[in-house]
């Protein structure tokens, strides 16, 4: 029987992974050239190459633009947890199947300005993305400080610290326990203007 006991300190083995190779694999699997992707993003093919080689980390907005251009959910940039504990119900079994991923298995992805994303859903789905973000002090979701938009509907809740959400017509500051929802087509920008890291959970529902 597989033990389901959690490790005593799951963050001891957490390792921030590079996502460049994963983005390249997703692009090539869809038969899209680096030049074609670059054109759809409005950047150079050289910039796409630097991201895929890990020379340059994309911002949050750039990463989302890439997954939108590739037609994949954000969760697909995270490696599937191959050592997750996956159970399926047998015929006549009264217990439903489930997939379990421990905290130490869901290591974060590093983005520009030190922002990290960690997938919370134990497996990737095409309908929604569930993840945790950590914004260090002074970090932002966009490299050029511009508002951005993308596909889907977004719901966020701040766990600790403070996050500022800028819209084209209003600015909202979220404290621990505060939550917000908005269509991702509404121009917005997320930043941390405080002196403490901000941790939040996000749910993006895709159309």
Residue frames as qw, qx, qy, qz and C-alpha x, y, z in Angstrom:
[[0.000, 0.887, 0.461, 0.000, 0.00, 0.00, 0.00],
 [0.407, 0.484, -0.027, 0.774, 1.39, 3.42, -0.94],
 [0.335, -0.502, -0.473, 0.642, 1.93, 5.69, 2.01],
 [0.117, 0.805, 0.364, 0.453, 0.06, 8.99, 1.82],
 [0.502, -0.702, -0.204, 0.463, 2.00, 10.60, 4.64],
 [0.299, 0.931, -0.021, 0.209, 3.14, 14.13, 3.84],
 [0.657, 0.228, -0.339, 0.634, 6.83, 15.02, 4.26],
 [0.432, -0.603, -0.425, 0.519, 7.74, 16.86, 7.45],
 [0.037, -0.720, 0.042, 0.692, 8.88, 19.98, 5.58],
 [0.706, 0.516, 0.462, 0.148, 7.73, 19.90, 1.94],
 [0.276, 0.958, -0.072, -0.029, 9.49, 23.16, 1.02],
 [0.532, -0.612, 0.507, 0.293, 12.93, 21.71, 1.82],
 [0.559, 0.014, 0.709, 0.431, 12.98, 19.92, -1.55],
 [0.424, 0.832, 0.319, -0.163, 11.18, 22.61, -3.57],
 [0.482, -0.230, 0.421, 0.733, 13.23, 23.63, -6.60],
 [0.373, 0.721, 0.075, -0.578, 12.30, 26.53, -8.86],
 [0.687, 0.153, 0.620, 0.347, 12.25, 25.02, -12.35],
 [0.017, 0.353, -0.396, -0.847, 13.08, 26.60, -15.66],
 [0.612, 0.471, 0.534, -0.344, 10.11, 26.69, -18.00],
 [0.231, 0.631, -0.436, -0.599, 11.90, 27.48, -21.27],
 [0.008, -0.167, 0.948, 0.270, 12.21, 23.86, -22.37],
 [0.276, 0.423, 0.820, -0.269, 8.57, 23.22, -21.57],
 [0.354, 0.712, 0.107, -0.597, 7.46, 26.20, -23.65],
 [0.170, 0.494, -0.687, -0.506, 9.58, 25.01, -26.56],
 [0.132, 0.067, 0.988, 0.050, 8.09, 21.50, -26.31],
 [0.338, 0.589, 0.595, -0.429, 4.56, 22.94, -26.32],
 [0.301, 0.700, -0.202, -0.616, 5.36, 25.09, -29.35],
 [0.118, 0.369, -0.833, -0.396, 6.97, 22.34, -31.41],
 [0.258, 0.215, 0.931, -0.145, 4.22, 19.85, -30.51],
 [0.398, 0.696, 0.440, -0.406, 1.77, 22.23, -32.18],
 [0.636, 0.368, 0.443, 0.513, 3.94, 22.70, -35.26],
 [0.056, 0.990, 0.125, 0.024, 4.40, 26.42, -34.63],
 [0.677, 0.338, -0.164, 0.632, 7.75, 27.97, -35.57],
 [0.421, -0.472, -0.297, 0.715, 9.56, 30.37, -33.25],
 [0.104, 0.024, 0.269, 0.957, 9.22, 33.05, -35.93],
 [0.308, -0.491, -0.618, -0.532, 5.44, 32.55, -36.18],
 [0.506, -0.621, -0.535, 0.269, 5.05, 32.67, -32.39],
 [0.364, -0.285, -0.086, 0.883, 7.21, 35.79, -32.19],
 [0.038, -0.242, -0.417, -0.875, 5.09, 37.52, -34.82],
 [0.425, -0.601, -0.610, -0.294, 1.86, 36.77, -32.93],
 [0.549, -0.603, -0.375, 0.441, 3.41, 38.15, -29.73],
 [0.167, 0.967, 0.028, 0.189, 4.87, 41.24, -31.38],
 [0.482, -0.748, 0.415, 0.191, 8.44, 40.37, -30.32],
 [0.356, 0.643, -0.634, -0.238, 11.55, 39.13, -32.12],
 [0.935, 0.053, -0.345, -0.067, 12.33, 35.48, -32.83],
 [0.426, 0.393, -0.597, 0.555, 15.53, 36.08, -30.85],
 [0.377, -0.373, 0.419, -0.737, 13.45, 36.96, -27.76],
 [0.920, -0.083, -0.074, -0.376, 11.46, 33.74, -28.14],
 [0.789, 0.276, -0.491, 0.246, 14.74, 31.81, -28.39],
 [0.114, 0.438, -0.571, 0.685, 16.09, 33.48, -25.24],
 [0.665, -0.289, 0.255, -0.639, 12.94, 32.57, -23.31],
 [0.964, 0.055, -0.174, -0.192, 13.05, 28.96, -24.48],
 [0.690, 0.325, -0.499, 0.412, 16.76, 28.65, -23.63],
 [0.632, -0.635, -0.370, 0.247, 16.22, 30.09, -20.16],
 [0.453, 0.175, -0.068, 0.872, 18.39, 33.14, -20.89],
 [0.195, -0.198, 0.063, -0.959, 15.42, 35.43, -20.25],
 [0.039, 0.358, 0.878, -0.314, 12.45, 34.82, -17.95],
 [0.086, -0.509, -0.509, -0.689, 9.10, 36.03, -19.27],
 [0.252, -0.130, 0.377, -0.882, 6.87, 38.33, -17.27],
 [0.384, 0.279, 0.795, -0.377, 3.48, 37.07, -16.09],
 [0.531, 0.630, 0.121, -0.554, 1.75, 38.88, -18.94],
 [0.317, 0.557, -0.668, -0.378, 4.23, 37.50, -21.52],
 [0.141, -0.094, 0.983, -0.070, 3.81, 33.94, -20.25],
 [0.468, 0.451, 0.626, -0.430, 0.03, 34.20, -20.50],
 [0.465, 0.673, -0.207, -0.537, 0.33, 35.72, -23.98],
 [0.129, 0.407, -0.872, -0.239, 2.47, 32.75, -25.02],
 [0.250, 0.139, 0.941, -0.180, 0.02, 30.15, -23.71],
 [0.494, 0.600, 0.326, -0.538, -2.88, 32.00, -25.35],
 [0.373, 0.639, -0.472, -0.478, -0.98, 32.08, -28.66],
 [0.083, 0.253, -0.958, -0.104, -0.24, 28.35, -28.38],
 [0.687, -0.194, -0.349, -0.607, -3.84, 27.59, -27.44],
 [0.621, -0.110, -0.737, 0.242, -2.93, 25.80, -24.21],
 [0.515, -0.819, -0.213, -0.137, -3.97, 26.42, -20.59],
 [0.039, -0.835, 0.451, -0.313, -1.47, 28.11, -18.30],
 [0.794, -0.420, 0.410, -0.157, -1.20, 24.89, -16.29],
 [0.937, 0.327, 0.030, 0.120, 0.49, 23.17, -19.23],
 [0.338, 0.778, -0.418, 0.326, 3.73, 25.08, -18.65],
 [0.498, -0.557, 0.591, -0.303, 4.15, 23.11, -15.43],
 [0.308, 0.239, -0.914, -0.111, 5.64, 19.65, -15.70],
 [0.806, -0.323, -0.294, -0.400, 3.13, 16.96, -14.82],
 [0.394, -0.577, 0.640, -0.320, 3.98, 15.55, -11.41],
 [0.651, 0.232, -0.691, -0.214, 5.06, 12.08, -12.49],
 [0.310, 0.027, -0.866, 0.391, 5.35, 10.88, -8.91],
 [0.489, -0.209, 0.154, -0.833, 1.83, 11.97, -7.94],
 [0.211, 0.056, 0.947, -0.237, -0.32, 9.37, -6.21],
 [0.494, 0.092, -0.318, -0.804, -3.12, 8.62, -8.68],
 [0.286, 0.085, 0.919, -0.259, -5.93, 6.25, -7.66],
 [0.447, -0.012, -0.482, -0.753, -8.79, 5.01, -9.82],
 [0.666, -0.091, 0.480, -0.563, -11.93, 3.41, -8.50],
 [0.017, 0.094, -0.965, -0.244, -12.23, -0.28, -9.31],
 [0.515, -0.271, -0.557, -0.593, -15.54, -1.86, -10.26],
 [0.680, -0.499, -0.534, -0.052, -17.63, -2.10, -7.14],
 [0.466, -0.069, -0.402, 0.786, -15.21, 0.03, -5.10],
 [0.146, -0.848, -0.504, 0.075, -17.13, 2.50, -2.97],
 [0.332, -0.690, 0.053, 0.641, -14.30, 5.04, -3.04],
 [0.533, 0.842, 0.072, -0.045, -13.97, 7.50, -5.93],
 [0.782, 0.184, 0.019, 0.595, -10.66, 7.86, -7.76],
 [0.138, -0.981, -0.001, 0.136, -8.38, 10.80, -7.08],
 [0.688, 0.450, -0.181, 0.540, -5.01, 12.33, -7.91],
 [0.537, -0.818, -0.069, 0.193, -2.79, 13.54, -5.06],
 [0.582, 0.535, -0.181, 0.585, 0.18, 15.89, -5.47],
 [0.587, -0.610, -0.284, 0.450, 2.14, 16.87, -2.37],
 [0.002, -0.981, 0.022, 0.191, 3.47, 20.41, -1.90],
 [0.408, -0.603, 0.544, 0.417, 7.07, 19.31, -2.49],
 [0.569, 0.226, 0.701, 0.366, 6.08, 17.80, -5.86],
 [0.292, 0.853, 0.388, 0.191, 4.48, 21.00, -7.21],
 [0.512, -0.345, 0.024, 0.786, 7.59, 23.12, -7.52],
 [0.203, 0.845, 0.214, -0.447, 7.22, 26.74, -8.67],
 [0.624, 0.497, 0.293, 0.527, 8.04, 28.33, -12.03],
 [0.340, -0.553, -0.063, 0.758, 10.22, 31.45, -11.91],
 [0.383, 0.782, 0.395, 0.292, 9.22, 34.51, -13.93],
 [0.346, 0.535, -0.065, 0.768, 10.53, 38.02, -14.50],
 [0.178, -0.624, 0.240, -0.722, 11.20, 40.23, -11.44],
 [0.005, 0.221, -0.860, 0.461, 11.17, 37.21, -9.14],
 [0.719, -0.023, 0.125, -0.684, 7.47, 36.39, -9.43],
 [0.006, -0.151, 0.986, 0.067, 6.78, 32.66, -9.01],
 [0.742, -0.029, -0.157, -0.651, 3.79, 30.55, -9.99],
 [0.117, -0.170, 0.968, -0.144, 2.93, 27.16, -8.50],
 [0.532, -0.149, -0.591, -0.588, 0.18, 24.97, -9.91],
 [0.417, -0.194, 0.629, -0.627, -2.37, 23.97, -7.29],
 [0.880, 0.165, -0.005, -0.445, -4.54, 21.69, -9.42],
 [0.663, -0.361, 0.648, 0.098, -3.11, 18.13, -9.26],
 [0.553, 0.182, 0.675, 0.454, -3.52, 17.69, -13.00],
 [0.028, 0.220, -0.274, -0.936, -3.85, 19.96, -16.01],
 [0.367, 0.571, 0.725, -0.114, -7.32, 20.65, -17.36],
 [0.269, 0.312, 0.437, 0.800, -8.40, 22.62, -20.43],
 [0.188, -0.780, -0.523, -0.287, -11.29, 24.35, -18.62],
 [0.350, -0.924, 0.001, -0.151, -9.48, 26.09, -15.79],
 [0.556, 0.372, -0.485, 0.563, -6.15, 26.99, -14.19],
 [0.612, -0.777, -0.101, -0.107, -5.70, 26.97, -10.42],
 [0.707, 0.261, -0.300, 0.584, -2.39, 28.28, -9.15],
 [0.477, -0.793, -0.168, 0.340, -0.57, 30.21, -6.43],
 [0.480, 0.697, -0.068, 0.528, 1.47, 33.32, -7.16],
 [0.574, -0.621, -0.157, 0.510, 4.16, 34.96, -5.05],
 [0.347, 0.828, 0.063, 0.435, 4.99, 38.59, -5.90],
 [0.600, -0.218, -0.282, 0.716, 8.15, 39.94, -4.20],
 [0.082, -0.814, -0.218, 0.533, 8.18, 43.59, -3.10],
 [0.041, 0.656, -0.319, -0.683, 8.28, 45.91, -6.12],
 [0.246, -0.002, 0.871, 0.426, 7.42, 43.20, -8.65],
 [0.513, 0.399, 0.057, -0.758, 4.78, 43.46, -11.36],
 [0.762, 0.256, 0.593, -0.054, 2.95, 41.20, -13.80],
 [0.634, 0.742, 0.166, 0.145, 4.07, 43.21, -16.84],
 [0.707, -0.111, 0.063, 0.695, 7.61, 44.03, -17.86],
 [0.239, 0.349, 0.218, 0.880, 6.66, 47.36, -19.47],
 [0.024, 0.266, 0.530, -0.805, 4.19, 48.42, -16.74],
 [0.375, -0.014, -0.381, -0.845, 1.35, 48.44, -19.28],
 [0.693, 0.048, 0.474, -0.541, -2.10, 47.02, -18.69],
 [0.148, 0.203, -0.883, -0.397, -2.76, 43.71, -20.41],
 [0.770, 0.061, 0.201, -0.602, -5.66, 41.42, -21.23],
 [0.056, 0.242, -0.950, -0.192, -6.01, 37.74, -22.01],
 [0.561, -0.186, -0.632, -0.501, -8.56, 34.96, -22.36],
 [0.478, -0.266, -0.809, 0.216, -10.88, 33.68, -19.65],
 [0.429, -0.771, -0.120, -0.456, -12.37, 34.87, -16.37],
 [0.470, 0.286, -0.614, 0.566, -10.15, 35.41, -13.33],
 [0.634, -0.714, -0.161, -0.252, -10.81, 34.99, -9.61],
 [0.518, 0.362, -0.533, 0.563, -8.10, 35.82, -7.06],
 [0.630, -0.747, -0.164, -0.134, -7.72, 35.80, -3.30],
 [0.231, 0.690, -0.520, 0.447, -4.79, 37.23, -1.31],
 [0.823, -0.300, -0.458, 0.148, -3.39, 34.89, 1.33],
 [0.567, -0.620, -0.114, 0.530, -0.69, 37.15, 2.77],
 [0.352, -0.130, 0.244, 0.894, 0.87, 40.50, 1.99],
 [0.294, 0.706, 0.279, -0.580, -0.79, 43.05, -0.26],
 [0.434, 0.186, 0.641, 0.605, -1.47, 43.19, -4.00],
 [0.232, 0.559, 0.069, -0.793, -2.55, 46.11, -6.14],
 [0.466, 0.394, 0.730, 0.308, -4.75, 45.49, -9.19],
 [0.066, 0.456, -0.111, -0.881, -4.76, 48.34, -11.68],
 [0.470, 0.565, 0.667, 0.118, -7.61, 48.63, -14.18],
 [0.323, 0.380, 0.310, 0.810, -8.01, 51.28, -16.86],
 [0.231, -0.676, -0.236, -0.659, -10.52, 53.16, -14.72],
 [0.647, -0.685, 0.100, -0.319, -9.72, 52.19, -11.12],
 [0.387, 0.419, -0.755, 0.323, -7.02, 50.82, -8.79],
 [0.817, -0.464, -0.123, -0.319, -7.87, 48.23, -6.12],
 [0.092, 0.537, -0.761, 0.352, -5.63, 47.22, -3.20],
 [0.859, -0.224, -0.392, -0.244, -6.16, 43.71, -1.84],
 [0.250, -0.581, 0.654, -0.415, -5.24, 42.73, 1.75],
 [0.070, 0.098, -0.990, 0.076, -5.16, 39.20, 3.21],
 [0.257, 0.378, 0.816, -0.355, -8.56, 37.55, 2.86],
 [0.400, 0.588, 0.007, -0.703, -9.72, 39.93, 0.13],
 [0.527, 0.170, 0.768, 0.322, -10.86, 38.41, -3.17],
 [0.282, 0.574, -0.144, -0.755, -11.62, 39.79, -6.61],
 [0.583, 0.272, 0.731, 0.227, -13.07, 38.58, -9.90],
 [0.282, 0.712, -0.110, -0.634, -13.12, 40.10, -13.38],
 [0.859, 0.481, 0.170, 0.044, -13.14, 39.11, -17.04],
 [0.666, -0.321, 0.297, 0.604, -9.57, 38.76, -18.24],
 [0.419, 0.577, 0.410, 0.568, -10.50, 40.85, -21.29],
 [0.190, -0.973, -0.123, -0.052, -10.67, 43.88, -18.95],
 [0.513, 0.597, -0.361, 0.501, -7.26, 45.62, -19.15],
 [0.691, -0.717, 0.016, -0.089, -5.43, 45.09, -15.86],
 [0.495, 0.528, -0.561, 0.401, -2.05, 44.88, -14.16],
 [0.805, -0.560, -0.197, 0.020, -1.01, 43.21, -10.92],
 [0.420, 0.572, -0.430, 0.558, 1.82, 44.57, -8.79],
 [0.682, -0.546, -0.397, 0.280, 3.18, 44.48, -5.27],
 [0.167, 0.775, -0.113, 0.599, 3.96, 47.97, -3.98],
 [0.671, -0.720, 0.059, -0.168, 4.41, 46.87, -0.37],
 [0.015, 0.720, -0.678, 0.149, 7.57, 45.87, 1.51],
 [0.572, -0.189, 0.772, -0.201, 6.47, 42.25, 2.01],
 [0.056, 0.038, -0.885, -0.461, 6.03, 39.36, -0.43],
 [0.624, 0.121, 0.168, -0.754, 2.42, 38.89, -1.51],
 [0.096, -0.008, 0.986, 0.133, 0.95, 35.39, -1.83],
 [0.586, 0.239, 0.116, -0.766, -2.35, 34.86, -3.66],
 [0.429, 0.135, 0.884, 0.129, -4.34, 32.04, -5.20],
 [0.345, 0.392, -0.251, -0.815, -5.90, 32.40, -8.65],
 [0.549, 0.299, 0.781, 0.001, -8.53, 30.58, -10.64],
 [0.223, 0.394, -0.387, -0.803, -8.75, 31.28, -14.39],
 [0.633, 0.346, 0.667, -0.186, -11.80, 29.83, -16.10],
 [0.118, -0.211, 0.618, 0.748, -11.34, 29.41, -19.85],
 [0.595, 0.307, 0.007, -0.743, -14.16, 30.00, -22.37]]
